[in-house]
Amino acid sequence: MAKRAARGRIRSMLRNFLDSEAAGGLVLMGVAALAILVANSPLAPAYFGALSSYVGPLNLQHWINDALMAVFFLMVGLEIKREMLDGQLSSWSRRVLPGVAAAGGMVAPALIYVAFNSGDAQALRGWAIPAATDIAFALGVLSLLGQRVPASLKVFLAALAIIDDLGAVVIIALFYTGDLSLLDLGGAALVLAVLYGMNRGGVRSLAPYLLLGAVLWVLVLRSGVHATLAGVLLALTIPIQLTPGSPEASGAESPLHRLEHALAAPVAFIIVPIFGFANAGVSFEGISPAVLLEPLTLGVAGGLVLGKVIGVFGASAAMIRLGAADLPAGAGWGQLLGVSLLCGIGFTMSLFIGLLAFADAPELQDRVKFGILAGSLLAGLLGYLTLRITRREARAPRSATS
């Protein structure tokens, strides 16, 4: 009986952990640390060899970055569509503050990166690397603070990150596309038109959408546009508005909600950690501390730490001071500053853009990884400490007068 009770407690603790907001971010932190350890251990040859080994037409790393991450982008697209139509971003009044903050948080980091690398045409291809925020990491750190942070700040950060993801998708589509195949692009457009027609025609079964989505992925992969964008395009065709009188209208979830719910755990605990493990591993062999002071590394790290806080906090403060928006309910300026710092955690999407920017320059990819790891770690630590300190300061006057 004692063993059965112990197993029950362990299962309950595991279930509670997986259901928590911090879980995805904590798993990703652990996986990133493990990847770095493996890449600098006797297992390094096996690690790098496995990633470069071919399985069919693609090597393992390409399967992870092009196929598995297409499912991640499908999840991103579903979240964007749901929030825009039926969530935190469903009206202009809700979009204005996180929207302006997200725009500032993309422009300022890019400008800082460009300032560090203005004399290097090749390095300038990575201008968008520090423009992205990792929602899993940022919300994970925020959740560690518990009740110290008002719920309105979590909503603000989630909305900002969703708009940030949308901006990253547009950047990838516009600036990191290779030579185009018009034939495959035409095929992809035809499949997309069929998917749209199914949506308008009231098709509510997910199976035909997913089947055609696989075809869409192949065509987009062959077209020269990055294959992961097929996930976003597919997400935009998944129905969310219920047909009046349909069985779903009586209270069942829409196809979009069903798919998003089904993907949430696999994306958070399988796909993103696999991507992190495959791409965060950077070898320190032959690397001197001077690498951290190279313009490329400084541009990435500086963009994440300084650019995000300047862009997010600066744009938010301007909107609030002008009376166009209000501070998130229950939050002070110090807490807004702390959340702005957390936006500098740019792990998953920043790594992804870095791989696209320097696909043919592995040595530059290593510099990018150093910058992302250093910048994200510093931004996360500063944001966490700022939020803890500001909360204590807010409580001090009440305890002094009691």
Buried (B, 14 or more C-beta within 10 A) or exposed (E): EEEEEEEEEEEEEEEEEEEBBBBBBBBBBEBBEBBBEBBBEEEBEEBBEEBEEEEEEBBBBBBBBBBBBBBBBBBBBBBBBBBBEBBBBEEEEBBEBBBBBBBBBBBBBBBBBBBBBEEBEEBBBBBBBBBBBBBBBBBBBBBBBEEBBBEBBBBBBBBBBBBBBBBBBEBBBEEBBEEEBEEBBEBBBEBBEBBEEBBEEEBBEBEEBEEBBEBBBBBBBBBBBBBBBBBBBBBBBBBBEBEEEEEBEEEEEBBBBBBBEEBBEBBBBEBBBBBBBBBBBBBEEEBEEEBBEBBBBBBBBBBBBBBBBBBBBBBBBBBBEEEEBEBBEEBBEBBBBBBBBBBBBBBBBBBBBBBBBBBEBEEBBBBBBBBBBBBBBBBBEBBBEBBBEBBEEBEEEEEEEE
